[in-house]
Amino acid sequence: MTTKAPDSPDIRVIALSAKKAQRRLSALGTAAKNEALLRIADRILADQEVILAANRQDVSDATVEMQAGRLSRSLLDRLKLDEAKLEAMAEGVRAVAALPDPANRIVEKTLLDDGLELDRVTCPLGLLAIIFESRPDAVTQISALALKSGNAVILKGGREAARTTSEIIRSLHRALADTPAIPAEVISSVTARAEVDALLEMDGIIDLVIPRGSNELVRYIQNHTRIPVLGHAEGICHVYVDASASPEMAVSICLDAKLQYPAACNAAETILVHHAAAPDVLRPLLGELLKRDVEVRACEEAREMAAGFPLKEASEEDWKTEYSGPVVSVKIVESLDEAIDHINTYGSGHTDTIVTEDRDSARRFLDEVDSAGVYHNASTRFADGYRYGLGAEVGISTSKIHARGPVGLDGLVTYKYKLYGHGQIVATYSGEKARAFKHLRL
Amino acid sequence: MTTKAPDSPDIRVIALSAKKAQRRLSALGTAAKNEALLRIADRILADQEVILAANRQDVSDATVEMQAGRLSRSLLDRLKLDEAKLEAMAEGVRAVAALPDPANRIVEKTLLDDGLELDRVTCPLGLLAIIFESRPDAVTQISALALKSGNAVILKGGREAARTTSEIIRSLHRALADTPAIPAEVISSVTARAEVDALLEMDGIIDLVIPRGSNELVRYIQNHTRIPVLGHAEGICHVYVDASASPEMAVSICLDAKLQYPAACNAAETILVHHAAAPDVLRPLLGELLKRDVEVRACEEAREMAAGFPLKEASEEDWKTEYSGPVVSVKIVESLDEAIDHINTYGSGHTDTIVTEDRDSARRFLDEVDSAGVYHNASTRFADGYRYGLGAEVGISTSKIHARGPVGLDGLVTYKYKLYGHGQIVATYSGEKARAFKHLRL
């Protein structure tokens, strides 16, 4: 796993330098960090020509790859930059500068005793490893979020975007060169595939890995590291149409959840329909789905109830599948409990919605479905940092630990306890004549 | 790794039942949970005779083991229960009942648009696996914390406490039998060693593992599971005596940090002394340590400066060692930076303190030392849930993810996003005629 690419500098040295550089970054105030971000935004626009030239070379190579069937059309589309996209990247960096600083916030202040004050203070996680595919705009976005929160990053981009990525990083370093307080090493990068495996073994040095790309990439990373990973391998989202659902609302939400952007992780893969709602909902719903060329894989009961519709047979495998395209599975359930059980068994803990006019069913669904997002009468597609109003999205997490659901800048900080004393020792507060603590929340 | 103990019920079935039972627990209000806790406290006292009888048998066997040198004196001491300890256990459960409920708190409320409200709400993690050694009182304490926060637990106690543990669990189940709303499966247990390995493989079912016991136990668990682990394998804590430290305060804090309870994880293992402070601090400090029979392992410079004192030679290994007893390592450093580097390199991220009269040095130390607790002029021994005023301590975490430092009830909850709509779909907020979000914090 740790085979080094020939001539690559030692990854451990890169990581340790980045970690050390982060200490200086972390000591900076918000104003200095924002200044650096604005400088980065300007620099990217100033360096537009070289970046676009590098991108044209990447795109030209990738086109050959695509024609040979080794690269997808959508990957090629995401790779391509133009003036408008660069302008949007710069705008994105400026937007991060405008966000509140998530670090150095005192979250709690407790007076343990006179002259002994305990502060819980947010602080950067430290060193992030970001591993992404295609999308060169991820470089500026993630680097900006990291800088803002006081973290150092090691970036590893996809091979197909190598020239573009390295040109953008050069541009970031030029901007940092004008900001002497921030060492260039806070934004580091590696390029060889073997170096990813080396990074994944650096628990204790790297504090968080953020993969941005295919489910396969995320799953590979989750399975090959002891470092915490922020992200989700799968988005198996459900719409549950309850007994008392409004049929029109149910159809509208199902269509939006499945079709508004089928490749998104928050698109629905399975529609569960309460058997009491099925007579009113099933045929209109299937009609609309089939009209839009969606392939429907249905349970036996649904196929019986919708005789005449060209439905495929759903297998056990379908309940666990993220189609990421115009396919949907449909299942009739006997009760709210069966729906909740199904979702907790087969879902990925991403986002699930109930369509119902019954407040009690809604309350139970929202309480008992164990997912990052649980919705009542709204499309699963709302699960997104921008729509949630987080300002910027670091990623969407299906883990329950640290950060869950769409994660904003807050996901890049942790906290530490700072205790300010005047020589206090614990012996004073122990034994027979123990002094009592005050424990006053300030 | 998954070899099942003969005749043990299937662990997966136990875990899935516990998880399902947790759904009912999680739906309960605070009052119902507190009522169950008070019932548990009463029941433990009512069952005192059978519990103490079981404990006498465990203690008798363990005494034989100790005499044969297979079990330590301190383990035997922790195993032993009496009426006073049972009373304290019941009191501990009542204290948890009195704490605020960490679940179902709305942390954030955002109006995304008219009739579309997003709530971030705390909720239980789900199913906890608690693996502990000796201390039968951990059973009631951890079960109480789990119930209070709405989590189910699977308990695995040490072999030496098997009879006591199972008698206490029987008592807990008797109390839950009087609380029909809470299924007995929310407190489950396994007894065979092989079952621990089976538990550790259940990522996706078990949400958090909490080991309570030796460093070896914690390290074994951290290295054998993909489930998040709450705890710390090591507590390598430092006292750094800065150039401008008050010598009396430095000596007092060093003695307390090392000797007030040397077996604790927050006891100091290494004392770093700035070379400018050494002439005033080193000899008095060493004198006091040696007077108290502490073995001192010192760097070359310290041994030269304190010629005549019986100091051992410190090796690289000493900087990484948690002695958990009356041994301390001492190192002279040239600067604050060297001290911070040393701590970030060799420390375990637990708790570190600076003794100084220089506010700027203190600020830099607290900002740049990457530990859960960073103190100015106070003993490292303050790192403790009770002393921090958390009410109850789930454990101390040296991870930066989810929970850091002493962890209270809050460490047993996560959050979910609940979205309340009236049929809203994302298509309305996309494209040319996109409706704008309001994103009003409520």
Interface residues (C-beta under 8 A of the other chain):
Chain A: R23 S26 A27 T110 L112 L116 L118 C123 L125 G126 D207 L208 P228 S246 M249 S252 I253 L255 D256 A257 Q260 Y261 I340 T353 V355 R364 L366 D367 E368 D370 S371 A372 G373 V374 Y375 H376 N377 A378 S379 R381 F382 A383 R387 Y388 G389 S399 K400 I401 H402 R404 G405 P406 T414 Y415 K416 Y417 K418 L419 Y420 G421 H422 G423 Q424 I425 V426 A427 Y429 S430 F437 H439
Chain B: R23 S26 A27 T110 L112 L116 L118 C123 L125 G126 D207 L208 P228 S246 M249 S252 I253 L255 D256 A257 Q260 Y261 I340 T353 V355 R364 L366 D367 E368 D370 S371 A372 G373 V374 Y375 H376 N377 A378 S379 R381 F382 A383 R387 Y388 G389 S399 K400 I401 H402 R404 G405 P406 T414 Y415 K416 Y417 K418 L419 Y420 G421 H422 G423 Q424 I425 V426 A427 Y429 S430 F437 H439
